[in-house]
Amino acid sequence: MPLTTAEEYRRWAGREALGSSPLYERLALGVAGDGELIDFLSGLPPAKRQPNLLFAATRLVAGTPADYPQFRRSVLDHREAVAATMLSHRTQTNEPARCAALYPVLASLPQPLALLEVGASAGLCLLPDRYGYDYDGTPAGAVDSPLRLRCRTEGDSRFAGPGAISVVWRAGIDLNPLDVTHPDDVRWLRTLVWPEQRERLERLDAAIALARQDPPRIVRGDLNARLGEVAAQATPGATLVVYHTAVLGYLPEEGRAAFAEQVGRLGCQWISQEEAGVFPEVSARLRDEPAEAGYVLALNGEPVAFTALHGGRVRWLPEPSR
Ligand SMILES: C[S@@+](CC[C@H](N)C(=O)[O-])C[C@H]1O[C@@H](n2cnc3c(N)ncnc32)[C@H](O)[C@@H]1O
């Protein structure tokens, strides 16, 4: 049975906000026990009731609240503006730190690469070659980049000590591409960063500044509808990599299955970074690995690591014995 909105908020407080944002944890628990706020959310389509969307929309309309009582007043005093913002916006959090998990897998593939990210938001994960990385003190990537992404790693892996990557083509697909040169889009991207996370905000600002120098092309549309046509534009001879983070969970089961099938037909490399369960056949290959909060990183359907939701940590999985 699907969870009620109150249960969703309680679950989100414990699974996502706990340990990451004390304010969002308090807000989510507050909403879960607040009949008036649950009524407000019931007036919105189910896909628009998510905690992240409610909290960011309220902050965009009325600023960041100090506590739950101030938050509920903001929602109830500005209910029309908050609802309108939730209806006109999507959770499009774009987290460049997720590239630190993608980079070693990209570096393991035959170079040069043609990158196609579905659900690219503003395209900040389309620039893995423009960032520097620090894996437990070992540098990689663009060492002179103004943005250095630190990542803690655990587990031995064939992906440790990644070499260089060479990107000759890149494109994204998104239902609603965000534009790093547009102030409203940048404001929304910044508001999607959780309140106490100054480091994430600084990282986002640095990645936006880098992206502005040469913004990646992002095609508007549904990923299943446009994948074939955009993939066909990739530079011939380069390794085509189709990848995504925190996207396929937004699609119904049939949409995810259709996507996996399409990717298979393309004969490309496929990197998926999604919550366990988004692709049950990928999760099934985790075998006895203890489940972790965060994402499962998989290469061509084979899980290779558990990764943190907003980057910064990778636990490599043992290579399956063949
Ligand atoms: C949570 S954001 C993640 C952005 C980026 N992948 C990252 O990890 O930073 C999810 C993105 O997927 C996009 N999206 C969701 N469903 C989509 C679909 N069916 N087709 C294309 N894009 C989609 C949303 O518009 C949003 O920009």
The ligand as an ORCA input file, in Angstrom:
! r2SCAN-3c Opt
* xyz 0 1
  C      16.720     15.500     -8.655
  S      17.125     16.182    -10.234
  C      18.729     15.477    -10.478
  C      19.586     16.319    -11.392
  C      20.973     15.761    -11.704
  N      20.862     14.449    -12.323
  C      21.846     15.656    -10.476
  O      22.063     14.533     -9.992
  O      22.346     16.663     -9.978
  C      16.092     15.247    -11.337
  C      15.980     15.841    -12.733
  O      15.331     14.884    -13.580
  C      14.453     15.570    -14.444
  N      13.440     14.608    -14.912
  C      12.530     13.933    -14.158
  N      11.769     13.138    -14.951
  C      12.231     13.309    -16.229
  C      11.859     12.755    -17.492
  N      10.863     11.886    -17.605
  N      12.541     13.144    -18.590
  C      13.560     14.048    -18.487
  N      13.954     14.596    -17.307
  C      13.297     14.231    -16.198
  C      13.909     16.701    -13.586
  O      13.373     17.751    -14.383
  C      15.150     17.108    -12.804
  O      15.878     18.133    -13.454
*
